[in-house]
C-alpha cells in the first residue's frame, strides 16, 4: 500500500521525469515462447528442445520461461549463413 502511494506521489511531483521515461523506447531482450515462435517461425516444441539442450539461452522466472532474444537472433542467423558472411 505504501509503495502505491509513494509511486503516485513521486509521479505527480516530477511529471517531466515520468514523461521522459515513458517516451524512451524499451528494447525487449527476453521474450515468451509465443513471442519467440512468432519471431522465428519455429514451433513451441522445437524451441523447447533448443532451450533444454542449452543451444538457446532461457531463464525461468517463477513458472514462466523467457527466451533471450539476442541468442535466438544469433541462432537464426547462424542457420542461414548470414553470420558467417560478416
C-alpha positions, 0 to 999 in steps of 0.5 A, spaced: 500 500 500 505 504 501 509 503 495 502 505 491 502 511 494 509 513 494 509 511 486 503 516 485 506 521 489 513 521 486 509 521 479 505 527 480 511 531 483 516 530 477 511 529 471 517 531 466 521 525 469 515 520 468 514 523 461 521 522 459 521 515 461 515 513 458 517 516 451 524 512 451 523 506 447 524 499 451 528 494 447 525 487 449 531 482 450 527 476 453 521 474 450 515 468 451 515 462 447 509 465 443 513 471 442 519 467 440 515 462 435 512 468 432 519 471 431 522 465 428 517 461 425 519 455 429 514 451 433 513 451 441 516 444 441 522 445 437 524 451 441 523 447 447 528 442 445 533 448 443 532 451 450 533 444 454 539 442 450 542 449 452 543 451 444 538 457 446 539 461 452 532 461 457 531 463 464 525 461 468 522 466 472 517 463 477 513 458 472 514 462 466 520 461 461 523 467 457 527 466 451 533 471 450 532 474 444 539 476 442 541 468 442 535 466 438 537 472 433 544 469 433 541 462 432 537 464 426 542 467 423 547 462 424 542 457 420 542 461 414 549 463 413 548 470 414 553 470 420 558 467 417 558 472 411 560 478 416 
